[in-house]
Amino acid sequence: MPRVALTTLGCKVNQFETETMEGLFKKRNYEIVDFDEHADFYIINTCSVTHLGEKKSRQLIRRAMRLNPQAIIAVTGCYSQIAPDQVSEIEGVKVIVGTKERHKIVELVERAAKEEGVINAITDIMKAKEFEDIPLFQSPGRTRAFLKIQEGCTNFCTYCIIPYARGPLRSRRLESIKKEAEKLVEGGFKEIVLTGIHLGAYGRDLEDNINLVDAVKTVLSIQGLKRLRLGSLESIELSPELLELFTLDNRFCSHLHLPLQAGQNDILKAMNRHYTVAEYRELINHVFEKVPNIAISTDIIVGFPGETEELFEQSLNFVRTMNFSKMHVFPYSKRKGTPAASYPNQVDEHEKKERVHRMQLLADEKAQEFHKTFVGKTVQVLFETKHNEVTDGLTDNYIRVYVDSDSVHTGEIYKVYLEKIYKDGLWGKRIVE
């Protein structure tokens, strides 16, 4: 039985796509092994959001080569889509697949085992019209399941390579979403997370004015589903109808990830973000009015071209006034082919690193403020991972909760009393009823 190892870099969408490719190999009776094991085939699903993502992709290719110099190495994902020539020059790479045509991955690696040279299966992603619907072969081994319902982005933020790597908007049909979600619920998953490259644009390419609200309602209609969560969503795409669903169905998790990217209007405009800080604040205040216990997490980029110390301080001050539960802080990464890469006044790398540190300190402070408001409360926790004597999981509003392992089982939801701040979340005690 041939052995194949798969690994993923980057976002939740990439994780889902790796799971669908894993299913294609399982259908053909391949043995799936860990990436650190000796395998006949290595599949590396890459990321290109930052230079670091591309660097890690190259490191994984070299690691596969060391594990088995005779193996067939296939590179797929965003890095291979935008830089196929660069990837083809890396020693050991035999197959290059971009962000579509992954349904052919087994056929391509089997061809590569018989042929000399590199098989380049990259196609023009900007001409893609249909969502590449690869059904899950079986439920992957986690407590929360990611379900990709949307592909592509047309926002063209000036710092972002993703529209060039993922192409135009394509949405999964509601019938397919329901079928896959039903399979996940039948497989024992308590929570489904809807993901996409530009999730808020779901349905724009479909007929009958389908939108994200329809996708959410479709999944919530499934009997046995305990939780539904949304992936990252642009703030300006949070419709009143979608917000209303949080108040109508308590299975819809009280958590939104709404990327801010910068807390200063000049920088937002230079980024081609379509809102001001005042509009963002007004929206967040409205969200809290409608759903008081909701968690709002966000992304922040620091060191964007033209960001002076004064502008950075303005961004810091804006963030201080916001009740974010969690912040992902990134230094600006220059991506060749994006408008911002040629902007004047690029920020020094040392300065970027120092600003990341300052913003991260504020992020930690905001997270602790949020967590403190839940000490002494009782919540429902879906437990995911066990580490020796401690097991952890997530509340519906995305707080990481830790308990004594003897009191819970992973994959199950328990009522927990939250006692104190612990690590990156809270320590609790299971309430036995």
C-alpha positions in Angstrom: 0.0 0.0 0.0 1.6 3.4 -1.0 2.2 5.8 1.8 1.3 9.5 1.5 2.0 12.4 4.0 0.2 15.7 3.8 0.8 19.0 5.6 -0.7 22.4 5.7 0.5 26.0 6.1 -1.7 29.0 6.5 -5.4 29.5 7.0 -8.4 27.4 7.9 -9.4 27.2 4.2 -6.1 25.5 3.5 -6.7 23.1 6.4 -10.0 22.1 4.8 -8.5 21.7 1.4 -5.8 19.4 2.7 -8.5 17.2 4.3 -10.4 16.9 1.0 -7.1 15.9 -0.8 -6.4 13.4 2.0 -9.9 11.9 1.3 -9.0 11.5 -2.4 -6.0 9.4 -1.4 -8.0 7.3 1.1 -10.5 6.5 -1.7 -7.6 5.1 -3.7 -6.4 3.0 -0.7 -3.3 5.0 0.1 -2.0 4.8 3.7 -2.0 8.3 5.3 1.1 8.8 7.5 2.4 11.7 9.6 4.5 14.2 7.6 7.6 13.4 9.7 7.4 9.7 8.6 8.9 8.0 5.5 6.4 8.2 2.7 6.3 7.6 -1.0 4.4 10.8 -1.7 4.5 14.2 0.2 1.8 16.8 -0.4 2.6 20.3 0.8 -0.3 22.8 0.9 1.4 26.2 0.9 0.7 29.7 2.0 1.8 33.0 0.4 0.2 35.6 2.6 3.7 36.6 4.0 7.3 36.0 3.2 7.4 33.8 6.3 4.8 31.5 4.8 6.8 31.0 1.6 10.0 30.4 3.6 8.2 27.7 5.7 6.9 26.1 2.5 10.5 25.8 1.1 11.6 24.3 4.5 8.9 21.7 4.3 9.9 20.7 0.8 13.5 20.2 1.9 12.4 18.2 5.0 10.4 15.8 2.7 13.5 15.4 0.6 15.6 14.4 3.6 12.9 11.9 4.8 12.9 10.2 1.4 15.0 11.5 -1.5 13.1 9.1 -3.9 9.7 10.4 -2.9 7.3 12.3 -5.2 6.8 15.8 -3.7 3.7 17.7 -4.8 3.4 21.4 -3.9 -0.1 23.0 -4.0 -1.8 26.1 -2.7 -1.2 29.9 -2.9 2.7 29.8 -3.1 2.7 27.5 -6.1 -0.2 29.4 -7.7 1.6 32.8 -7.7 5.2 31.6 -8.1 5.2 28.3 -10.1 8.6 28.9 -11.7 10.2 29.5 -8.3 8.6 26.4 -6.9 9.7 24.3 -9.9 13.4 25.2 -9.2 13.3 23.7 -5.7 15.1 20.4 -5.7 12.8 17.4 -5.3 9.5 19.0 -6.5 7.8 16.8 -9.0 4.2 18.2 -9.1 3.0 21.8 -8.9 -0.7 22.4 -8.4 -2.2 25.8 -7.6 -5.5 26.7 -5.9 -7.7 24.7 -8.3 -7.4 21.3 -10.1 -6.7 19.7 -6.7 -9.3 17.1 -7.5 -6.6 15.7 -9.9 -3.9 15.4 -7.1 -3.8 11.6 -7.0 -3.7 11.3 -10.8 -0.9 13.8 -11.0 1.4 12.2 -8.4 0.8 8.8 -10.0 1.8 10.3 -13.4 4.9 11.9 -11.8 6.0 8.5 -10.5 6.2 7.2 -14.0 7.5 10.3 -15.9 10.6 12.3 -15.9 10.6 16.0 -15.2 8.2 18.3 -13.3 4.4 18.2 -13.9 3.1 21.8 -13.8 -0.7 21.8 -13.5 -1.1 25.5 -12.8 -3.9 27.1 -14.7 -5.1 30.8 -15.0 -6.9 31.3 -11.7 -8.4 34.5 -12.9 -10.5 32.6 -15.4 -12.0 30.2 -12.7 -15.8 30.3 -12.8 -17.0 27.4 -10.6 -16.4 26.4 -7.0 -14.2 23.3 -6.9 -16.5 21.1 -5.0 -14.6 18.1 -3.6 -16.8 16.2 -1.2 -15.2 15.1 2.1 -14.4 11.3 2.0 -14.9 11.0 5.7 -15.0 13.2 8.8 -11.5 14.3 9.8 -10.4 13.6 13.3 -11.2 16.8 15.2 -14.0 18.0 17.4 -14.6 21.1 15.3 -15.0 20.7 11.6 -14.2 23.4 9.0 -16.5 23.5 6.0 -15.4 25.6 3.0 -18.3 27.3 1.3 -16.6 30.1 -0.7 -13.5 30.7 -2.9 -11.8 33.7 -4.3 -11.7 37.4 -3.5 -12.1 40.7 -5.4 -11.4 43.2 -2.6 -7.8 43.8 -3.9 -6.5 45.4 -0.7 -3.2 46.9 -1.7 -1.1 44.7 0.6 -2.7 41.4 -0.3 -1.6 38.7 -2.8 -4.7 36.5 -2.2 -6.9 37.8 -5.0 -4.1 36.9 -7.5 -3.7 33.5 -5.8 -7.3 32.6 -5.4 -9.1 34.3 -8.3 -12.6 35.6 -8.6 -15.6 34.8 -6.3 -17.0 31.3 -6.5 -19.6 29.9 -4.1 -20.6 26.4 -3.1 -24.2 25.4 -3.8 -26.6 25.3 -0.8 -27.4 21.6 -1.6 -23.7 20.7 -1.4 -23.2 22.7 1.9 -26.1 20.9 3.5 -24.9 17.5 2.3 -21.4 18.0 3.7 -22.7 19.5 6.9 -25.0 16.5 7.5 -22.1 14.2 7.0 -20.1 16.1 9.6 -22.9 16.0 12.1 -23.5 12.3 11.5 -19.7 11.8 12.1 -20.1 13.1 15.6 -18.9 16.7 15.2 -20.5 19.1 17.7 -19.3 22.3 15.9 -19.0 23.4 12.2 -17.0 26.4 11.2 -18.0 28.0 7.8 -14.9 29.2 6.1 -14.0 31.0 2.8 -11.5 33.3 1.3 -14.0 36.2 1.2 -16.8 34.6 3.3 -19.1 37.7 3.3 -19.2 37.6 -0.5 -20.8 34.2 -0.4 -23.5 33.8 -3.0 -22.8 36.9 -5.1 -22.0 34.7 -8.1 -25.1 32.6 -7.6 -28.7 33.2 -8.8 -31.8 34.0 -6.7 -30.0 36.5 -4.5 -28.4 33.8 -2.3 -26.2 35.2 0.4 -24.4 34.1 3.6 -27.6 34.3 5.7 -29.0 31.5 3.4 -25.9 29.4 4.0 -26.1 29.9 7.8 -29.8 29.0 7.8 -29.1 25.9 5.7 -26.7 24.5 8.2 -28.8 25.5 11.2 -31.7 23.5 9.8 -29.7 20.3 10.4 -31.0 18.2 13.3 -28.3 17.2 15.8 -26.0 20.2 15.1 -24.8 21.7 18.4 -22.8 24.7 17.2 -22.2 26.8 14.1 -19.4 29.3 13.9 -18.3 31.8 11.2 -14.8 32.3 9.9 -13.3 35.7 9.2 -15.8 38.3 7.9 -15.4 41.8 6.6 -17.1 44.2 9.0 -18.9 46.0 6.2 -20.5 42.7 5.1 -22.1 42.0 8.4 -25.8 42.5 7.4 -28.7 43.2 9.9 -30.2 39.8 8.9 -27.0 37.9 9.8 -26.7 39.8 13.1 -30.3 39.0 13.9 -29.6 35.2 13.6 -27.3 35.4 16.7 -30.3 36.4 18.7 -32.6 33.8 17.3 -30.6 30.6 17.6 -28.2 30.0 20.5 -26.4 27.3 18.4 -25.0 30.2 16.3 -21.8 30.9 18.2 -21.4 34.4 19.7 -18.1 35.2 18.1 -17.2 37.3 15.1 -13.7 37.8 13.6 -13.8 41.2 11.9 -10.4 42.3 10.6 -9.6 46.0 11.4 -6.1 45.9 9.8 -5.3 49.5 10.9 -6.8 51.9 13.5 -6.0 55.0 11.4 -8.0 56.4 8.4 -5.0 57.4 6.2 -3.6 53.9 6.4 -7.0 52.3 5.9 -7.4 54.4 2.7 -3.9 53.4 1.5 -4.7 49.8 2.2 -7.9 50.1 0.0 -10.1 49.2 3.0 -13.6 50.5 2.5 -14.5 51.9 5.9 -13.3 54.5 8.4 -12.4 53.9 12.1 -15.6 55.8 13.0 -17.7 53.4 10.9 -15.9 50.4 12.3 -16.5 51.6 15.9 -20.2 52.3 15.2 -20.7 48.8 13.8 -18.9 47.1 16.8 -21.0 49.1 19.2 -24.2 48.1 17.4 -23.0 44.4 17.5 -22.6 44.6 21.3 -26.0 46.2 21.7 -27.6 43.3 19.8 -25.5 40.5 21.2 -24.0 41.6 24.6 -21.8 38.6 25.3 -20.3 38.3 21.8 -16.6 38.1 21.3 -15.0 40.3 18.6 -11.6 39.2 17.5 -9.6 41.0 14.8 -6.4 41.3 12.7 -4.0 44.2 12.8 -1.1 45.0 10.3 1.6 47.3 11.6 4.4 48.9 9.7 2.4 49.5 6.5 4.2 51.8 4.0 3.8 55.4 5.1 2.9 54.5 8.7 4.8 57.1 10.8 5.3 56.8 14.5 2.5 59.4 14.9 0.1 57.4 12.8 1.0 54.2 14.6 0.3 55.8 17.9 -3.1 56.9 16.6 -3.8 53.2 15.6 -2.7 52.1 19.1 -5.0 54.6 20.7 -8.0 53.5 18.6 -7.4 49.9 19.5 -7.3 50.8 23.2 -10.9 52.0 23.0 -12.1 48.8 21.5 -13.3 45.7 23.3 -11.5 43.1 21.3 -11.4 39.6 22.8 -8.3 38.6 20.7 -6.0 40.3 18.2 -3.8 38.7 15.6 -0.9 41.2 15.0 1.2 41.0 11.9 4.1 43.1 10.5 3.4 44.3 7.0 5.0 41.9 4.5 5.9 43.2 1.1 4.3 41.0 -1.6 5.7 41.3 -5.1 2.9 42.2 -7.5 0.8 44.1 -5.0 0.4 48.0 -5.2 1.8 48.5 -1.7 5.1 46.8 -2.6 6.0 49.9 -4.7 4.7 52.5 -2.2 7.3 55.0 -0.9 8.2 55.3 2.7 8.5 51.6 3.4 9.0 51.0 7.2 12.3 49.7 8.5 12.1 46.0 9.5 13.5 46.8 13.0 10.8 49.4 13.5 8.1 47.0 12.3 9.3 44.4 14.8 9.3 47.0 17.7 5.7 48.1 16.7 4.5 44.5 16.6 5.8 44.1 20.1 3.9 47.2 21.4 0.7 46.3 19.6 1.0 42.7 20.9 1.4 43.9 24.5 -1.9 45.9 24.0 -3.5 42.8 22.5 -2.5 40.7 25.5 -3.9 43.4 27.8 -7.3 43.5 25.9 -7.6 39.7 25.9 -7.1 39.6 29.7 -9.6 42.4 30.2 -12.1 40.3 28.2 -11.4 37.1 30.1 -11.7 38.7 33.5 -15.4 39.6 32.8 -16.2 35.9 32.6 -14.5 34.8 35.9 -17.3 33.5 38.2 -19.6 32.7 35.3 -20.9 29.3 34.1 -20.4 28.5 30.4 -20.7 25.6 27.9 -17.3 24.3 26.7 -16.6 22.0 23.8 -13.4 20.1 24.8 -10.8 19.5 22.1 -7.3 18.5 23.3 -5.8 16.7 26.2 -2.3 17.4 27.5 -1.4 15.1 30.4 -3.5 16.3 33.3 -5.2 19.2 31.6 -7.8 19.2 28.9 -8.9 22.4 27.0 -11.7 23.5 24.7 -13.7 26.5 23.6 -16.8 28.3 24.7 -19.2 29.5 22.0 -17.6 33.0 22.3 -14.1 31.5 21.7 -12.6 31.6 25.1 -10.0 28.9 25.7 -11.0 27.0 28.9 -8.8 24.5 30.8 -9.9 21.9 33.3 -8.6 18.8 35.1 -8.5 16.0 32.5 -10.2 13.5 34.8 -13.5 15.5 34.7 -14.1 15.6 30.9 -13.8 13.8 27.6 -12.7 15.4 24.4 -15.3 15.9 21.7 -18.0 16.6 24.3 -19.7 19.7 25.6 -19.8 20.3 29.4 -21.1 23.0 31.7 -18.0 24.6 33.4 -17.7 27.2 36.2 -14.9 29.6 35.4 -12.6 30.2 38.4 -9.5 32.2 37.3 -7.3 33.5 34.5 -5.0 30.7 33.2 -2.5 30.8 30.3 -4.3 32.3 27.3 -7.8 31.8 28.7 -9.5 30.6 31.9 -9.3 27.7 34.3 -12.6 26.1 35.2 -14.3 23.3 37.0 -16.9 21.1 35.4 -20.3 21.3 37.0 -21.7 17.8 37.5 -25.5 17.9 37.3 
